[in-house]
Amino acid sequence: MTINFNDKVAIVTGAGGGLGRCHALQLAERGANIVVNDLGGSVDGTGGSSEAAEKVVDEIKSAGGNAIANGSSVTDKTGVKKLVDDTMTAFGRIDILVNNAGVLRDKSFAKVTLDDFEFVVDVHMMGSVYCTKAVWPIMVEQNYGRIIMTSSSSGIFGNFGQSNYGAAKMGVVGLMNTLKIEGMKYNIKVNSLVPVAATRMTENLGMPDAVFDSLRPESVSPAVIFMASEDAPNGAMISAGAGVFASAEIVHSEGVALKGDDLNADVLAEKWSEASDLSNGKALKSGAEHTAHIFKKLSG
């Protein structure tokens, strides 16, 4: 099976470099019309220039593809409307949205300012909300859409100094988990990428050169191609790095049911090893499944 995106239109945010650029190039290579969105700021979100986006557009056109540039900030509602309006004017539809734009302002929670915390959440979390909200009615009308959130191991598993980034990256998973349900009847599929890649956002982490070289962003983009395809999964978290692909899940243990006189914190403490035993763990797919599990356990 060869995945192609002929006549499809994809918006990739933060596509002026790193992962976003690679996603855009690989989507274009397979026939998609691309909107390269990039504010052109530094890693911490300051500054701005259209040069990075224009360079990626030139790359796509040089390879025979079709693309336009857009310099809107994903944190600006008016700018996001312009992004969508520019896309509809140029191409008349929007099939794929890759929410990739991001910034870093790393500090331990004790030292991070609330302004820096809010800014990182605004870009990653609210930027994904604004862009997704703007394309949603178009995808509903078309009865087709593929939306990719960019999560992170920092959100799913945690990472020192990234409380702001981690909170936002887990936030987009929560957004995905509801949209995967709400979009189902409109053939809109929503998934999350969990990337490990050497980009300008990770170049200061002091990785050995051999490790840095193996974590090329190009090796992550096949996961995005798959999640943007006709046969994409729905509600998946796909971990991708150095050509290794895996599924990440939020798993719920079988648990214990405490009743009568046993329904207290002391018994829970005694039974915690049993309650937290994940050997028969299950990935639940909705809040309703979670509630059903509780009542099933009570009646058992």
N, C-alpha and C positions, 0 to 999 in steps of 0.2 A: 504494500500500500504506500502510495506517495501522497503526502499531504500537500495540498496547494491552496492558495488564497486568491485565485484569479477572480477579479471583479469585487474582491472584498476590500474594505477600508479599515485601516488600523491607526489609532492614535497611540503613540508611545510618549509618556511624559518623562522628562529628565533624560531625553535621548541624545543629548549632545556629546556624550562620552560614556565610557564604562559599560555597564550592563545594558542600559537603555539603547545605546548606539548599536550594540551587538544584536539585541532583540529586533530593532528596526531593520538592520541590514538583512538578517535572516528571514524576516517576514517579507521584505521586498524581494529577496531572492526567489521566494516561492509565489510571487505574483501579486502581493498585496500593494495597494496604494497606501502610502505612509504619510502621516502627519507627524513630523519631528518636532515635539514640543521641548523647549529648554529655555529657562530664564537666563542661563549663562553665568550664574553666580559661582562663588567659590564653595568649597566643601561645607563651610559653616553657614552658607546661604546669603552671604553679603555680595554686593555688586550685581552686575547683570550685563549681558551682551548677547546679541543674536548670532554672533560669529560661529559658535560651536554648532548650533542647529543648522545653520546654512552649510557648514562643511559636510555634515552628514547627508544633507539633501544632495549636495554635489556628488558625494560618493555613490549614493543610490542611483542618481541619474546617469553617472558615468558607467555604471554597470547595466544600464538599460531599463532601470526601474522608474517609478513615478512617485514623486514626493513633494511636499511643501513644508515650509518651516513656520513655526509659531513660537513667539517669545513670551507667552503669558505665564504669570506665576500661578501655580495651582492653589495658592492660598487666597487668591483674589477672585471673588465671585464674578465680577464683571469680566476679568481676564479669562476665566474658564468659559463664560458664555461666548466670548470672542473666539476661543479655541474651537468650540463646537460649531459656531456660525461659520468660521473659516473653513472647517472641514466639510460642512454641508454645502457651502457655496462651491467648493472645489470638486467635491465628489458625490454629493447627493445622498449619502448614507453613512452610517458608522456601524461596523460589524464587530470590531475588536477594540477594547480599551486595555492598555497595559499601564497600570498605576505604578510607575517606577521612580518618580521624582523623590529625591531625599536629601537630607542634610545631616550633619553630625555636630553636636556640641557636647562632647563627652566630659563628664566630671562625676565624681562620687556624689551620691544624693546629699550628703552633708554640705558639699561645696557648690552644687549646681544652683544657679539663680532661678527663680520662678519664671522670669522672662525667657531664659534659655529653654527651660522645660516646656513652656507653652509654645514657643516657636517651633521646636522639633515636633511636638504633637500636632501643631497646625499643619506643617508641611506633609508629614507622613499620613496622619490619620484624617484630618479634615480635608487635606488636599485630595485624598482618595474619595472621601465623601462627596466633595464638590464636583469632581470630574464624573464620578459614577452617577450622581443625581442628574447631571446635565445630559448624559447620554441615555439614561434609563428610558424616558418616554419614547425616544427614537427607536430603541431596540424593541420595546413593547409593540410599537406600531408595525415594525418590520417582522415581528414574531421571530426574531433571531438576535443573539448577542453572545459575545464571549468576553468576560471581564476577568482580568488577572490582577490580584493584589500582590504587593511585594511585602512579605513578612520577613522574619529573621529569627535565627536561633537565639538572639538576644531577648526576643519577646517570648518565644516558646519555652526556652530553657534557662534564660538569664545570662547576664554578663556584667562584670564589675564596671562601674562607671557609665552605664548606659540605661539608667532608670527611665529617662525621658524617651529615648529611642525604643527601649524594650516595651514600655507601656503603649506607645503608638503602634508598634509592630504586632503586639497581641491584639490591640484594638481592631486592626484591619481583619484579623481572623474572626473576631466576633461579628463584624460587619458582613463578612463572607457567609458566615453560618446562617444568618437570617436571609440574606439575598439569594442563597442557593435554593431556599424553599420558596420564596416569593417569586423568583424568576422562572421556576420550573414550567409553569403553564404557558409561558411565552417563549420557550426554547432559549432562555438566557441561562448560560452556565457561568458560575463564578467560582474561581479557584485561587489558591495562594501559592506563590513561589517562596521557597526558603533557601536563598542562595548563599553559597560560599565562593567568593571570587576576589581576585586581586585587582582592585580598582584604585582610583585616587582616594577613595574613602578608606581604604585599608592599607595604603602604602607606607603609613607611618607606624605600623604594628611591629616592625622589625623581623619580618619573616625571612628565612634563608632564601637566597635567589632561586634555588631549585624548587622550593615549595611555592614561591610567588609565581614562577613560570608555569607550574602545573595547574594553578588556579585561574587560568585565563577566563575572562568573562564569556568568551565564545563557547566554552564548554558547558555553560549554564543555560544558554538560550534554547537548546532543543526542548527543554521542559516547557518554555513559554510557547514554542511552536505547537507542541502537543496540546497544551491547555487552551490554545486559541483555535484549535481545529474543530471540524464538524463532529468528530467522535471524542471530544474532550470529556473527561470525567466531570463531576459536579460536586463542589464542596471539598475538593482534595487539597491537602498541603503537600506539595512536592518539594522535597529537599534535593538540591542540585549543586554539585561542585566537582571540578576536575574530572567530569565524565561519570561521576557516581550519582545515580538517581534513586530516590527512596521515598516512601510515603511516611509522613509524620501524622500521628493521630493523638487526640485527647482521649485517654482511656479511663474507663470507670471500673473499679473493682466490683466483685460480687457483693461485698459488704456483709454486715451482720445486722439482724433485726433485734433490737432491745425492747422488751415489753415488761409491763407490770413493774415490780420492784427493781428490776434490772435496768430500767430506763433512767440512768443517771451517769454522770461524768466518770465516776469511779470505775464502773463496769466497762464503760467505753475505753478508759485508759488500759484496763486489763486485757481487753479484747482488741486493742488497736492493731496488733500484728496480724490478726485474722481479718479485721475490717479493711486493712490496707493491702492485703495480699492480691497482687495483680496477676497471679498465675492463670486465673480464668477471666482476666480483664476483657472488657468489650468497648469498642469505639461506638458511642451513641451518636445518632445522627440528628437529633433534635431535642428541644426541651421537653416535648411530649414523651419521647422515649425515656427520658430521665425520670419523669413522673411515673410512667408505667412501670419502670424497674423498681421504684420504691414500693408501689402497691403490690407488685408481684412478690417482692421479698417479704412484705408484711403478711401476706396470705399463705406463704410457704410453710 
